[in-house]
Amino acid sequence: MNPSEALKYIDSLDKFGINLGLSRISMLMEALGNPQLSYPCAHIAGTNGKGSVCAFTSSVLSASGLKTGLYTSPPLEFFGERARINGELMREASLPALLQKVIDAAKKNENLAGLTQFEVITALSFDYFAEEKIDFGVIEVGMGGRLDSTNVINPVACAITNVSLEHSEQLGPTEALIAREKAGIAKTGVPLVTAATGEALAEIRALCAEVKAPLYVNGVDFCATRRGDRYDYSGIGINLKDIACGLPGAYQRDNLAVALALLESIRGAGFAISEENIFEGIAKTRWPGRLELFGAGPRVLLDGAHNPHAAKALKTALESGFERKRLILVMGILGDKDALSIVKDLAPLADEVILTRSDSKRAISPEELVAMSASANISARLSPSLEEGWKMALGAASSEDLVVITGSLTLVGQARGILRREGWLE
């Protein structure tokens, strides 16, 4: 098996869909020798901001001299983005052997027939980190928490960024029920930090009390304040001033606060993380596809705002920054999202709206998006593909305009591929 064949095999697993439950992944990890237990780690859940918190945390840990593995999903362009070590993507050459180990382990147990794509990727990534002998793993939850395949680790610290309505079919119809699923990552004696509020926070408090997990809450036990383009942090045990942040957007304030509180908890577990490491790591943090700006004239902004909460954050960022003469919005949304809410938030900011789709099978058709927009009195042009939508946007843009491509991480990943091909990024 070569890397291309391995990727093709993994892609073929899409048809098995989602399997919320730990029995199969637990059996699989045991068959592999439980590699995920060979290194300490942090576990991060939440509706929005998980990626940013993971990026901040791993960057600081790397700056502290730790060989740091980062597991996230979905990737934007390359499979190797799922499992990085100190910022370096998983080597393609490593994939066939890792995948074959998982396949061989599954064949030995009839209960492991029909593993989902996420189970397979999680298992081989955890095994990759063990083979590479990382010092610390930063692990992002895929969906929910309690029954997510990543919840087979023994973390030294946990975080829940925030909670809003998403994946309701799998996790529940209310924020309280979703919060309880996410709080399922809590472990006895392991500190958990969160920026959740309201009924979601109440559920997280209750579950942490049940399992006796120390809980630290944004705005109560720690907080970050923004001054211009710098941040101050008042923490559980440390206070930091004038922090330069590598990720743009005012909405990063709470993500930064959660990451710093998480890092305090990791430090409390015995890991040497200096204040200098924190300043360096936060300043160097990069996370593609989140307010990512390219070009000079016109400029292109990519943001994976894929749900109402993220769309509102992008709206705020566009209202307060990114100077332009005109805004041309290219948008494609997945079918399991509240598309109308996203369109209503972002389309009124634009001088021209182009509705399209990514290559994902889950994408809403442009025709459906246009009809949906028309029902809300929003006028939009239709593009059958992002490639065409990109050409339409560039054709309409002057050197003083801003082209924004958003609506899903899938669309943004595809857009990065187009920009890379055309020389906008290396």
C-alpha positions as CSV (number, residue, x, y, z in Angstrom):
1,M,0.0,0.0,0.0
2,N,1.4,3.4,-1.0
3,P,0.2,6.8,0.4
4,S,-2.3,7.4,-2.4
5,E,-3.8,3.9,-1.9
6,A,-4.0,4.6,1.9
7,L,-5.8,7.8,1.4
8,K,-8.2,6.2,-1.1
9,Y,-9.0,3.5,1.4
10,I,-9.7,6.1,4.1
11,D,-11.9,8.1,1.8
12,S,-13.9,5.0,1.1
13,L,-14.9,4.8,4.8
14,D,-17.2,7.8,4.4
15,K,-20.1,5.5,3.8
16,F,-20.0,4.2,7.4
17,G,-20.9,7.6,8.7
18,I,-20.8,8.5,12.4
19,N,-20.7,6.0,15.3
20,L,-21.0,7.7,18.6
21,G,-19.8,5.2,21.2
22,L,-16.5,4.1,22.8
23,S,-16.8,0.3,22.7
24,R,-15.2,-0.2,19.3
25,I,-12.6,2.4,19.6
26,S,-11.6,1.1,23.0
27,M,-11.3,-2.5,21.6
28,L,-9.3,-1.2,18.7
29,M,-6.9,0.9,20.8
30,E,-6.4,-2.1,23.1
31,A,-5.5,-4.3,20.1
32,L,-3.0,-1.7,19.1
33,G,-1.5,-1.7,22.6
34,N,-3.2,1.5,23.8
35,P,-0.6,3.9,22.3
36,Q,-2.7,6.9,23.4
37,L,-1.9,6.1,27.0
38,S,1.9,6.4,26.4
39,Y,2.0,10.2,26.5
40,P,0.3,12.9,28.6
41,C,-2.3,15.1,26.8
42,A,-5.0,17.7,27.0
43,H,-8.6,17.2,25.7
44,I,-10.5,20.1,24.1
45,A,-14.2,20.1,23.3
46,G,-16.7,22.9,22.4
47,T,-19.0,24.2,19.6
48,N,-16.7,26.9,18.3
49,G,-13.1,27.9,18.9
50,K,-11.7,24.4,19.6
51,G,-9.2,24.7,16.8
52,S,-7.9,28.1,18.0
53,V,-7.6,26.8,21.6
54,C,-5.7,23.8,20.3
55,A,-3.5,26.0,18.2
56,F,-2.6,28.3,21.0
57,T,-2.0,25.5,23.4
58,S,0.2,23.4,21.1
59,S,2.2,26.5,20.1
60,V,3.0,27.4,23.7
61,L,3.9,23.8,24.5
62,S,6.2,23.6,21.5
63,A,7.8,26.9,22.6
64,S,8.4,25.3,26.0
65,G,10.6,22.7,24.3
66,L,8.1,19.8,24.4
67,K,7.6,17.6,21.3
68,T,4.0,18.3,20.9
69,G,1.4,16.4,18.9
70,L,-1.8,18.1,17.7
71,Y,-4.8,16.1,16.6
72,T,-7.6,18.1,15.0
73,S,-10.4,17.7,12.4
74,P,-11.3,18.3,9.7
75,P,-8.2,19.0,7.6
76,L,-8.5,21.9,5.2
77,E,-6.2,20.7,2.4
78,F,-4.0,17.8,3.4
79,F,-4.7,14.7,5.4
80,G,-1.5,15.2,7.4
81,E,-3.1,18.3,9.0
82,R,-5.0,16.0,11.3
83,A,-1.9,14.9,13.2
84,R,0.9,17.5,13.4
85,I,4.1,17.4,15.6
86,N,5.4,20.8,16.5
87,G,3.6,22.3,13.5
88,E,4.8,19.7,11.0
89,L,2.1,17.7,9.2
90,M,2.1,13.9,9.4
91,R,4.5,12.6,6.8
92,E,2.6,10.9,3.9
93,A,5.2,8.1,3.9
94,S,4.0,7.2,7.5
95,L,0.4,6.7,6.6
96,P,0.4,3.2,4.8
97,A,2.1,1.4,7.7
98,L,-0.1,3.1,10.3
99,L,-3.2,2.3,8.4
100,Q,-2.2,-1.3,7.9
101,K,-1.7,-1.7,11.6
102,V,-5.2,-0.6,12.2
103,I,-6.6,-2.8,9.5
104,D,-4.7,-5.8,10.8
105,A,-5.9,-5.1,14.4
106,A,-9.5,-4.8,13.3
107,K,-9.4,-8.2,11.4
108,K,-8.6,-10.0,14.6
109,N,-11.9,-9.0,16.2
110,E,-15.3,-9.5,14.5
111,N,-16.7,-6.7,16.6
112,L,-14.4,-4.3,14.7
113,A,-16.0,-4.8,11.3
114,G,-17.1,-1.6,9.6
115,L,-15.0,0.9,11.5
116,T,-15.9,4.5,10.7
117,Q,-13.5,6.8,9.1
118,F,-13.1,8.9,12.2
119,E,-12.4,5.8,14.3
120,V,-9.7,4.7,11.9
121,I,-8.1,8.1,11.6
122,T,-8.2,8.6,15.4
123,A,-6.5,5.3,16.0
124,L,-3.7,5.7,13.5
125,S,-3.1,9.3,14.6
126,F,-2.8,8.3,18.3
127,D,-0.5,5.5,17.2
128,Y,1.6,7.9,15.1
129,F,2.2,10.1,18.1
130,A,3.3,7.1,20.1
131,E,5.7,6.0,17.4
132,E,7.1,9.5,17.2
133,K,7.5,9.6,21.0
134,I,5.9,12.9,21.6
135,D,6.1,14.6,25.0
136,F,2.6,15.9,25.0
137,G,-0.6,15.6,22.9
138,V,-3.2,18.2,22.3
139,I,-6.4,16.4,21.3
140,E,-9.5,18.0,19.8
141,V,-12.9,16.3,20.1
142,G,-14.5,15.4,16.9
143,M,-18.2,15.7,18.0
144,G,-19.7,16.0,21.4
145,G,-17.3,14.5,23.9
146,R,-18.7,11.7,26.0
147,L,-19.0,9.2,23.1
148,D,-16.5,10.7,20.8
149,S,-13.7,8.4,19.6
150,T,-11.1,10.7,21.2
151,N,-12.5,10.0,24.6
152,V,-10.2,7.1,25.2
153,I,-7.3,9.2,26.5
154,N,-6.3,10.0,30.1
155,P,-5.8,13.8,29.9
156,V,-4.0,15.9,32.5
157,A,-6.3,18.9,31.7
158,C,-9.5,19.5,29.7
159,A,-11.3,22.4,28.1
160,I,-14.8,23.2,26.8
161,T,-14.7,26.4,24.7
162,N,-18.4,27.1,24.5
163,V,-21.7,25.4,23.7
164,S,-24.4,26.3,21.2
165,L,-26.9,24.3,19.1
166,E,-25.1,22.1,16.6
167,H,-25.2,18.4,15.6
168,S,-28.6,18.4,17.5
169,E,-29.6,15.0,15.8
170,Q,-26.6,13.3,17.5
171,L,-26.2,15.3,20.7
172,G,-29.6,16.6,21.6
173,P,-32.0,19.4,20.9
174,T,-31.1,21.8,23.7
175,E,-27.9,23.5,24.8
176,A,-28.2,21.8,28.1
177,L,-28.2,18.3,26.6
178,I,-25.3,19.2,24.2
179,A,-23.3,20.6,27.1
180,R,-23.8,17.4,29.0
181,E,-22.4,15.4,26.1
182,K,-19.4,17.7,25.8
183,A,-18.8,17.6,29.6
184,G,-18.4,13.8,29.2
185,I,-14.7,14.5,28.7
186,A,-14.4,15.4,32.4
187,K,-12.3,13.1,34.5
188,T,-12.0,12.6,38.2
189,G,-9.4,15.0,39.6
190,V,-8.6,16.5,36.2
191,P,-9.1,20.2,35.9
192,L,-11.5,21.5,33.3
193,V,-11.7,25.1,32.0
194,T,-14.6,26.5,30.1
195,A,-16.1,29.7,28.5
196,A,-19.6,28.2,28.5
197,T,-22.4,30.3,29.9
198,G,-26.1,29.9,31.0
199,E,-27.8,26.5,31.0
200,A,-24.8,25.0,29.3
201,L,-22.5,26.1,32.1
202,A,-25.0,24.8,34.7
203,E,-24.8,21.3,33.1
204,I,-21.0,21.4,33.0
205,R,-20.9,22.4,36.6
206,A,-23.2,19.6,37.6
207,L,-21.3,16.9,35.7
208,C,-17.9,18.1,37.0
209,A,-19.3,17.9,40.5
210,E,-20.5,14.4,39.8
211,V,-17.1,13.2,38.7
212,K,-15.2,15.5,41.1
213,A,-13.3,17.4,38.4
214,P,-12.1,20.9,39.4
215,L,-13.9,23.5,37.2
216,Y,-12.6,26.9,36.2
217,V,-14.9,29.3,34.4
218,N,-14.1,32.2,32.1
219,G,-15.2,35.5,33.7
220,V,-15.2,34.0,37.2
221,D,-11.8,32.3,37.7
222,F,-9.9,33.7,34.7
223,C,-10.5,36.2,31.9
224,A,-8.7,38.0,29.1
225,T,-9.3,41.7,28.1
226,R,-8.4,43.3,24.8
227,R,-6.5,46.6,24.5
228,G,-6.1,47.5,20.8
229,D,-4.3,44.5,19.3
230,R,-2.9,43.2,22.6
231,Y,-4.4,41.3,25.5
232,D,-4.1,41.2,29.3
233,Y,-4.8,37.9,31.2
234,S,-6.0,37.6,34.7
235,G,-5.7,33.9,35.5
236,I,-6.1,31.2,38.1
237,G,-2.6,31.7,39.3
238,I,-0.8,34.1,37.0
239,N,-1.4,37.5,35.5
240,L,0.0,38.5,32.1
241,K,-0.1,41.9,30.4
242,D,0.5,43.1,26.8
243,I,0.2,39.7,25.1
244,A,0.7,39.8,21.3
245,C,-1.7,37.3,19.7
246,G,-0.9,35.5,16.4
247,L,-4.6,35.0,15.5
248,P,-6.7,38.0,14.4
249,G,-10.2,38.8,15.5
250,A,-11.7,40.2,18.7
251,Y,-13.6,36.8,19.2
252,Q,-10.2,35.3,20.0
253,R,-10.3,36.9,23.4
254,D,-12.3,34.1,25.0
255,N,-10.4,31.4,23.1
256,L,-7.1,32.9,24.3
257,A,-8.4,33.0,27.9
258,V,-9.5,29.3,27.7
259,A,-6.1,28.3,26.2
260,L,-4.2,30.2,28.9
261,A,-6.3,28.7,31.7
262,L,-5.7,25.3,30.1
263,L,-2.0,25.9,30.0
264,E,-2.0,26.9,33.7
265,S,-3.7,23.6,34.4
266,I,-1.1,21.7,32.4
267,R,1.6,23.6,34.2
268,G,0.0,22.6,37.5
269,A,0.4,19.0,36.4
270,G,4.1,19.4,36.5
271,F,5.1,20.7,33.0
272,A,7.6,23.5,32.8
273,I,5.9,26.3,30.9
274,S,7.4,29.8,31.6
275,E,5.7,33.1,31.0
276,E,8.3,33.7,28.3
277,N,7.1,30.5,26.6
278,I,3.5,31.7,26.8
279,F,4.3,35.1,25.2
280,E,6.4,33.4,22.5
281,G,3.9,30.7,21.7
282,I,0.8,32.9,21.6
283,A,2.5,35.4,19.3
284,K,3.6,32.6,16.9
285,T,0.3,30.8,16.8
286,R,-1.1,30.3,13.3
287,W,-4.4,28.6,12.3
288,P,-5.3,28.4,8.6
289,G,-8.8,29.2,7.5
290,R,-9.7,31.6,10.3
291,L,-9.7,35.2,9.2
292,E,-6.9,34.3,6.9
293,L,-6.0,37.2,4.6
294,F,-4.2,37.0,1.2
295,G,-3.1,39.4,-1.5
296,A,-2.9,43.1,-1.9
297,G,-5.4,44.2,-4.5
298,P,-8.0,42.7,-4.3
299,R,-7.5,41.0,-1.0
300,V,-9.1,37.7,-0.2
301,L,-10.2,36.7,3.2
302,L,-10.9,33.0,4.1
303,D,-13.0,32.1,7.2
304,G,-14.6,28.8,8.0
305,A,-17.7,30.3,9.6
306,H,-19.8,27.2,9.4
307,N,-22.6,27.8,12.0
308,P,-24.5,30.8,13.3
309,H,-22.1,31.4,16.2
310,A,-19.1,31.5,13.9
311,A,-21.0,33.6,11.3
312,K,-21.7,36.2,14.0
313,A,-18.0,36.3,14.9
314,L,-17.1,36.8,11.3
315,K,-19.8,39.5,10.9
316,T,-18.3,41.4,13.9
317,A,-14.8,41.1,12.4
318,L,-16.0,42.5,9.1
319,E,-17.9,45.3,10.7
320,S,-14.9,46.5,12.7
321,G,-12.0,45.8,10.4
322,F,-10.8,44.8,6.9
323,E,-11.1,48.1,5.1
324,R,-12.4,47.8,1.6
325,K,-14.3,49.7,-1.1
326,R,-16.7,46.8,-1.7
327,L,-17.2,43.4,-0.2
328,I,-17.8,40.4,-2.5
329,L,-19.1,37.4,-0.5
330,V,-18.6,33.9,-1.9
331,M,-20.5,31.4,0.3
332,G,-21.2,27.7,0.4
333,I,-22.8,25.9,3.4
334,L,-23.2,22.2,4.4
335,G,-26.7,20.7,4.7
336,D,-26.7,20.0,8.4
337,K,-26.1,23.7,9.3
338,D,-28.6,26.5,9.9
339,A,-27.9,28.0,6.5
340,L,-30.6,30.7,6.6
341,S,-29.2,32.2,9.8
342,I,-25.7,32.2,8.3
343,V,-26.9,33.9,5.1
344,K,-28.9,36.5,7.0
345,D,-25.9,37.5,9.2
346,L,-23.3,37.8,6.4
347,A,-25.1,38.6,3.1
348,P,-26.3,42.1,4.2
349,L,-22.7,43.2,4.7
350,A,-21.8,42.4,1.1
351,D,-22.1,44.5,-2.1
352,E,-22.3,41.3,-4.1
353,V,-23.2,37.8,-3.0
354,I,-22.2,34.7,-4.9
355,L,-23.7,31.4,-3.6
356,T,-21.9,28.2,-4.5
357,R,-20.9,24.8,-3.0
358,S,-17.9,22.9,-2.1
359,D,-17.2,19.4,-3.4
360,S,-18.6,17.8,-0.2
361,K,-21.6,15.5,-0.6
362,R,-23.1,17.3,2.3
363,A,-23.1,20.7,0.7
364,I,-26.4,22.5,0.0
365,S,-26.9,23.1,-3.7
366,P,-26.4,26.7,-4.9
367,E,-30.0,26.6,-6.3
368,E,-31.3,25.9,-2.8
369,L,-29.2,28.6,-1.2
370,V,-30.3,31.1,-3.8
371,A,-34.0,30.3,-3.2
372,M,-33.4,30.4,0.6
373,S,-31.8,33.8,0.2
374,A,-34.6,35.1,-2.0
375,S,-37.1,34.2,0.7
376,A,-35.2,36.5,3.0
377,N,-35.1,39.3,0.3
378,I,-31.4,38.8,-0.3
379,S,-30.3,39.0,-3.9
380,A,-27.5,36.6,-4.9
381,R,-25.8,35.2,-8.0
382,L,-25.5,31.5,-8.4
383,S,-22.3,29.6,-9.2
384,P,-22.4,25.8,-9.7
385,S,-18.9,25.3,-8.2
386,L,-16.3,27.2,-6.2
387,E,-14.0,27.3,-9.2
388,E,-16.6,29.3,-11.1
389,G,-17.5,31.3,-8.1
390,W,-13.9,32.3,-7.6
391,K,-13.7,33.5,-11.2
392,M,-16.9,35.4,-10.9
393,A,-15.7,37.1,-7.7
394,L,-12.3,38.1,-9.2
395,G,-14.0,39.4,-12.3
396,A,-16.2,41.6,-10.2
397,A,-13.5,42.8,-7.8
398,S,-11.5,46.0,-8.1
399,S,-8.0,46.4,-6.5
400,E,-9.7,48.1,-3.5
401,D,-12.2,45.4,-2.9
402,L,-12.3,42.5,-0.4
403,V,-13.4,39.0,-1.5
404,V,-14.6,36.9,1.4
405,I,-14.9,33.1,1.0
406,T,-16.8,31.4,3.8
407,G,-19.7,29.1,4.9
408,S,-17.8,25.9,5.7
409,L,-14.4,24.6,6.4
410,T,-14.7,22.3,3.4
411,L,-15.2,25.3,1.1
412,V,-12.3,27.2,2.7
413,G,-10.0,24.2,2.3
414,Q,-10.9,24.0,-1.3
415,A,-10.4,27.8,-1.7
416,R,-6.9,27.4,-0.2
417,G,-6.1,24.8,-2.8
418,I,-7.2,27.2,-5.6
419,L,-5.2,30.1,-4.1
420,R,-2.1,27.8,-3.7
421,R,-2.4,26.7,-7.4
422,E,-2.7,30.3,-8.5
423,G,0.3,31.5,-6.5
424,W,-1.5,33.4,-3.7
425,L,0.2,31.2,-1.1
426,E,3.0,28.7,-1.1
